[in-house]
Amino acid sequence: MDLRTRGRGRFGRTEVIDNTLNPDFVRKFILDYFFEERENLRFDLYDVDSKSPNLSKHDFLGQVFCTLGEIVGSQGSRLEKSIM
């Protein structure tokens, strides 16, 4: 999974979880949260089929959009959304 923010560009990438439809990612991202600002996030999901770090070499599965405020305001700061 690749995390992008509108103001910061690409922020980071999770580890690869092999052969599962319901990955439980371990990698955490630390972002500064400013209550008065809306921080839009985009998560891009890929089916990784090789060791290549180039995402264009992998199958794009979809995207998830949310705001940092949605995550911070959710129980346990964990948010689940469907892939678009």
Secondary structure, DSSP 8 states (H G I E B T S, - for coil): -EEEETTTEEEEE-----S-SS------------TTS--EEEEEEEE--SS---GGGSEEEEEEEEEHHHHHHSGGG-------
